[in-house]
């Protein structure tokens, strides 16, 4: 068996999460997982709250815009997931699972999650992980065997377990991610899946046995330095792929989000060539990709102007964008239909030319 690493206790992890305040629902704080988390941050101030969704001074506080990044690292919320619902998806996964967290310690300027919380988006950890896993087990059993292959997977039902967070970062806080990966090992008809922008070597110790798909999100370094704050360098995400394949993960890539600006095709050519040069054949043989064009939001645009206006120089482009009502009812903006279609076609051609081994599972 692998030796459990201590990255969770490393200086890099402490830099990502220098937690000073924990807002906790009483039941969450009293649970086994909650007590484990509070023991990890003994110096943090613990504040009891009635609901992880409604925290005075945190949610809806416009002054937090000026402290956007600090709030993400210094604040943690503990709650219980009250509603356990698995939703059909059909794009990245067959189903969206009830995730073990909401929010993130990273600060990607295009992230959709903070739109629901208002001016603050730290990690909320759901401590009732046993109920989440129990729900998933029942749902998977009800599905039975997958009878026909689809673009999500040839034979397994794929469950996205990290829709509203980053499971690699969550693993710095507690074992929710590890517990889910362990659970999927015993479900032969299903796979877990999550996207990440953070390389956490502790995940290499978990022995997923091919039942977890990790999707490293990639974009040109020029975009990442501007938009992907507090994330692992894109080159580090690419370099980690072979280690994760060797550790028993299926490794895919999200080409996401694709931001249209002068020179974007040249920069995407560069990252595709890097993939082709760096990745060994054993990674290429099992790899696939998703192309996801940028979706933005008026409210998030206003928030970003308060803490990172340079990002909006490329994210907010009214001449190229149109309104879009998302599946969750949000009013967003995306590239106009013809602009998006042309860009997707161009990026597919770049993939075919520079990384022909990279199967594009879907483009959205």
Secondary structure as GFF3:
##gff-version 3
##sequence-region A 1 364
A	DSSP	three_ten_helix	7	9	.	.	.	ID=ss1
A	DSSP	alpha_helix	11	16	.	.	.	ID=ss2
A	DSSP	beta_strand	21	25	.	.	.	ID=ss3
A	DSSP	alpha_helix	26	30	.	.	.	ID=ss4
A	DSSP	alpha_helix	32	40	.	.	.	ID=ss5
A	DSSP	beta_strand	45	49	.	.	.	ID=ss6
A	DSSP	three_ten_helix	62	67	.	.	.	ID=ss7
A	DSSP	alpha_helix	68	74	.	.	.	ID=ss8
A	DSSP	beta_strand	75	79	.	.	.	ID=ss9
A	DSSP	beta_strand	87	88	.	.	.	ID=ss10
A	DSSP	beta_strand	95	96	.	.	.	ID=ss11
A	DSSP	beta_strand	101	102	.	.	.	ID=ss12
A	DSSP	beta_strand	107	108	.	.	.	ID=ss13
A	DSSP	three_ten_helix	113	116	.	.	.	ID=ss14
A	DSSP	beta_strand	123	126	.	.	.	ID=ss15
A	DSSP	alpha_helix	129	143	.	.	.	ID=ss16
A	DSSP	beta_strand	157	160	.	.	.	ID=ss17
A	DSSP	alpha_helix	167	170	.	.	.	ID=ss18
A	DSSP	alpha_helix	176	185	.	.	.	ID=ss19
A	DSSP	beta_strand	190	196	.	.	.	ID=ss20
A	DSSP	three_ten_helix	201	205	.	.	.	ID=ss21
A	DSSP	beta_strand	212	218	.	.	.	ID=ss22
A	DSSP	alpha_helix	221	227	.	.	.	ID=ss23
A	DSSP	beta_strand	228	229	.	.	.	ID=ss24
A	DSSP	alpha_helix	234	246	.	.	.	ID=ss25
A	DSSP	beta_strand	250	258	.	.	.	ID=ss26
A	DSSP	alpha_helix	264	278	.	.	.	ID=ss27
A	DSSP	alpha_helix	281	286	.	.	.	ID=ss28
A	DSSP	beta_strand	288	293	.	.	.	ID=ss29
A	DSSP	beta_strand	295	297	.	.	.	ID=ss30
A	DSSP	alpha_helix	298	307	.	.	.	ID=ss31
A	DSSP	alpha_helix	309	315	.	.	.	ID=ss32
A	DSSP	beta_strand	321	325	.	.	.	ID=ss33
A	DSSP	beta_strand	331	335	.	.	.	ID=ss34
A	DSSP	alpha_helix	337	354	.	.	.	ID=ss35
A	DSSP	beta_strand	359	363	.	.	.	ID=ss36
###
